[in-house]
Amino acid sequence: MSYRDQKKYLDALKRYERNFTRRESDEYKIFVKRQKDDEDFDSVSMKRLKELYDKYHKSPDISKLDELFKKPES
């Protein structure tokens, strides 16, 4: 994974930081420190970061938007 992917995941997880368990919080802080040191994550670290991202970051349900923009039936 690239530096850009790492940054994207860490930035997205920043807003969920208060929801982390103690262990997840410690891991997140280590990830942030490694990011500041310009280290590339190894495959195990990147996998763990992606797991945290998938656990906390839920993309919005786009199917509900179609109902908002329906034309009224006459």
Residue frames relative to the residue before (quaternion, step in Angstrom):
aa qw qx qy qz dx dy dz
M 1.0000 0.0000 0.0000 0.0000 0.00 0.00 0.00
S 0.4561 -0.7136 0.4741 0.2409 3.51 -1.12 0.63
Y 0.6942 -0.4539 0.3697 0.4188 3.49 -1.37 0.23
R 0.6406 0.5440 -0.3224 0.4356 3.57 1.01 -0.81
D 0.6399 0.5147 -0.3202 0.4723 3.59 1.03 -0.76
Q 0.6204 0.5398 -0.3356 0.4595 3.56 1.00 -0.86
K 0.6769 0.5032 -0.2895 0.4526 3.55 0.85 -1.00
K 0.6371 0.5351 -0.3243 0.4501 3.58 0.98 -0.86
Y 0.6789 0.4851 -0.2912 0.4680 3.58 0.87 -0.93
L 0.6800 0.4909 -0.2999 0.4546 3.60 0.88 -0.90
D 0.6476 0.5108 -0.3228 0.4643 3.59 0.99 -0.77
A 0.6602 0.4983 -0.3097 0.4690 3.58 0.98 -0.79
L 0.6872 0.4867 -0.2854 0.4576 3.59 0.99 -0.79
K 0.5005 0.6768 -0.4234 0.3348 3.58 1.18 -0.41
R 0.7029 0.4718 -0.2836 0.4505 3.60 0.93 -0.81
Y 0.6909 0.4442 -0.2782 0.4979 3.60 1.24 -0.31
E 0.3444 0.7927 -0.4595 0.2044 3.58 1.30 0.01
R 0.6703 0.5074 -0.3131 0.4418 3.60 0.96 -0.74
N 0.6531 0.5176 -0.3135 0.4553 3.61 1.20 -0.34
F 0.5056 0.6799 -0.4111 0.3364 3.58 1.25 -0.27
T 0.4712 -0.5917 0.5576 0.3420 3.52 -1.28 0.42
R 0.7011 -0.4613 0.3168 0.4418 3.58 -1.23 0.20
R 0.6587 0.5087 -0.3058 0.4624 3.58 0.94 -0.88
E 0.6661 0.4944 -0.3000 0.4711 3.57 0.92 -0.90
S 0.6293 0.5372 -0.3293 0.4549 3.56 1.03 -0.76
D 0.6495 0.5090 -0.3119 0.4709 3.57 0.96 -0.84
E 0.6508 0.5066 -0.3120 0.4717 3.58 0.96 -0.86
Y 0.6465 0.5280 -0.3192 0.4488 3.56 0.93 -0.88
K 0.6542 0.5116 -0.3144 0.4599 3.58 0.93 -0.87
I 0.6350 0.5105 -0.3274 0.4785 3.59 1.03 -0.74
F 0.6305 0.5293 -0.3313 0.4610 3.60 0.99 -0.81
V 0.6581 0.5075 -0.3103 0.4616 3.58 0.94 -0.88
K 0.6467 0.5120 -0.3219 0.4647 3.59 0.96 -0.82
R 0.6605 0.4962 -0.3073 0.4724 3.57 0.96 -0.84
Q 0.6185 0.5378 -0.3382 0.4624 3.58 1.07 -0.70
K 0.6619 0.5073 -0.3029 0.4612 3.59 0.97 -0.87
D 0.6776 0.4708 -0.2819 0.4897 3.58 1.13 -0.63
D 0.4310 -0.7309 0.4224 0.3188 3.58 1.34 0.13
E 0.3485 0.7170 -0.5214 0.3044 3.55 0.96 0.85
D 0.3628 -0.6753 0.5887 0.2565 3.53 -1.14 0.67
F 0.4417 -0.6982 0.4961 0.2671 3.56 -0.92 0.88
D 0.4362 -0.6539 0.5414 0.2983 3.55 -1.12 0.63
S 0.7198 -0.4688 0.2831 0.4266 3.57 -1.25 0.23
V 0.6397 0.5260 -0.3337 0.4503 3.61 1.02 -0.73
S 0.6685 0.4911 -0.2972 0.4728 3.59 0.93 -0.90
M 0.6608 0.5037 -0.3132 0.4599 3.55 0.94 -0.85
K 0.6204 0.5346 -0.3381 0.4637 3.59 1.05 -0.73
R 0.6645 0.4984 -0.2993 0.4695 3.59 0.95 -0.89
L 0.6365 0.5198 -0.3257 0.4676 3.58 1.00 -0.80
K 0.6596 0.4984 -0.3060 0.4721 3.58 0.96 -0.84
E 0.6168 0.5367 -0.3447 0.4611 3.61 1.06 -0.69
L 0.6424 0.5036 -0.3204 0.4806 3.59 0.97 -0.81
Y 0.6426 0.5301 -0.3132 0.4560 3.56 0.96 -0.90
D 0.6880 0.4798 -0.2827 0.4654 3.58 0.86 -0.94
K 0.6428 0.5393 -0.3206 0.4395 3.58 1.06 -0.71
Y 0.8072 0.3217 -0.1419 0.4741 3.59 0.82 -0.95
H 0.7266 0.4105 -0.2556 0.4880 3.60 0.97 -0.70
K 0.0417 -0.7931 0.6072 -0.0238 3.55 -0.48 1.24
S 0.3468 -0.7347 0.5386 0.2231 3.56 -0.70 1.02
P 0.5606 -0.6306 0.4121 0.3439 3.59 -1.01 0.74
D 0.5038 -0.6388 0.4968 0.3022 3.54 -1.20 0.65
I 0.2683 -0.8077 0.5092 0.1277 3.56 -0.33 1.26
S 0.5599 0.6345 -0.3938 0.3589 3.61 1.10 -0.53
K 0.6214 0.5504 -0.3491 0.4348 3.61 1.11 -0.53
L 0.5873 0.5941 -0.3715 0.4051 3.58 1.14 -0.48
D 0.5817 0.5931 -0.3744 0.4119 3.59 1.09 -0.62
E 0.6407 0.5326 -0.3236 0.4484 3.58 1.03 -0.74
L 0.6420 0.5427 -0.3262 0.4322 3.58 1.04 -0.70
F 0.7780 0.3538 -0.1692 0.4909 3.55 1.02 -0.79
K 0.3492 0.7289 -0.5098 0.2948 3.59 1.16 0.50
K 0.4417 -0.6517 0.5375 0.3022 3.52 -1.12 0.63
P 0.4755 -0.6669 0.4782 0.3171 3.58 -0.90 0.81
E 0.4071 -0.7031 0.5287 0.2456 3.53 -0.99 0.84
S 0.1890 -0.8071 0.5509 0.0974 3.54 -0.94 0.84
